[in-house]
Amino acid sequence: MTEAQAGAGAGAAVITLDAAVIGAGVAGLYQLHQLRKLGLNVKGFDAASNVGGTWYWNRYPGAKFDSESYIYQYLFDEALYKDWSWSSRFPGQPEIERWMNFG
């Protein structure tokens, strides 16, 4: 078990976790899903203010997947991959970020 302090300074609440996942990119969100499926008390942490990992930070013009979009589907959750349709084989960053927040 690990303990994490919520907030800062004296009097901050201490929460007990079974696991902490660092990073809220594709792999971090997958890990959160898998650990929660096991019934563990887990929390994700990221330096960004939202999910997305690389796709949160890389907002330069023309940023897009370098692999076909189907490779990034969350196949561990049927609803997530069946309810999302990519606009192209190599979607751009804005669409990738929307997908990371989908569901």
C-alpha positions in Angstrom: 0.0 0.0 0.0 1.1 3.5 -0.7 -0.1 6.8 0.9 -0.6 10.0 -1.1 -1.2 13.4 0.4 -4.1 15.2 -1.3 -3.4 18.9 -1.3 -0.4 20.7 0.2 0.6 21.8 3.6 -0.4 20.8 7.1 -3.8 19.3 7.5 -3.9 17.9 4.0 -5.9 14.6 3.7 -3.9 11.4 3.4 -5.4 8.8 1.1 -4.4 5.1 1.0 -3.9 3.6 -2.4 -3.1 0.2 -3.7 -1.3 1.8 -6.7 -0.5 5.1 -8.2 -0.2 5.5 -12.0 2.1 8.2 -13.2 1.2 9.6 -16.5 -2.2 10.0 -18.2 -1.3 9.1 -21.7 -2.6 6.1 -23.7 -0.6 3.6 -21.5 -1.4 5.3 -18.2 -5.2 5.3 -18.9 -5.0 1.6 -19.9 -3.2 0.8 -16.6 -5.8 2.7 -14.6 -8.5 0.7 -16.3 -6.8 -2.6 -15.7 -6.0 -2.0 -12.0 -9.6 -0.7 -11.3 -11.0 -3.8 -13.0 -9.0 -5.8 -10.4 -10.8 -3.9 -7.7 -7.8 -1.9 -6.6 -8.0 1.6 -5.2 -5.8 3.5 -7.7 -5.2 7.1 -8.7 -3.6 8.6 -11.7 -1.2 11.6 -11.6 0.1 13.7 -14.5 1.9 17.1 -14.7 -0.8 18.2 -17.3 -4.1 19.6 -16.2 -5.9 16.9 -18.3 -5.4 13.5 -19.9 -3.6 12.9 -23.1 0.1 12.5 -22.4 2.0 13.3 -25.6 -1.2 14.4 -27.2 -1.9 16.9 -24.5 1.5 18.6 -24.9 2.2 18.3 -28.6 -0.1 20.9 -30.1 2.1 22.1 -33.0 0.6 22.5 -36.4 0.4 19.2 -38.3 0.9 17.0 -35.2 -0.8 13.6 -35.9 -0.5 9.9 -35.4 2.5 8.2 -37.1 0.7 4.9 -37.1 -2.8 4.1 -38.3 -5.5 5.2 -35.9 -6.9 1.7 -35.3 -3.7 0.7 -33.6 -4.5 3.1 -30.7 -8.0 1.8 -30.1 -8.8 0.7 -26.5 -9.6 -2.9 -27.4 -9.9 -3.8 -23.8 -13.3 -2.0 -23.6 -15.7 -2.9 -26.5 -17.9 0.2 -25.9 -14.8 2.5 -26.2 -13.6 1.2 -29.5 -17.1 0.6 -31.1 -18.4 4.1 -30.1 -15.5 6.1 -31.6 -15.0 6.5 -35.4 -11.8 8.2 -36.6 -12.1 10.8 -39.3 -9.0 9.5 -41.1 -6.3 6.9 -41.0 -3.8 9.4 -39.4 -5.9 11.9 -37.4 -4.5 15.2 -36.1 -3.8 16.2 -32.5 -7.1 17.9 -31.9 -9.0 14.7 -32.7 -6.6 12.6 -30.8 -7.1 14.8 -27.7 -10.9 14.5 -28.1 -10.5 10.7 -28.3 -8.4 10.7 -25.1 -11.3 12.5 -23.3 -14.0 10.3 -24.8 -16.1 8.1 -22.7 
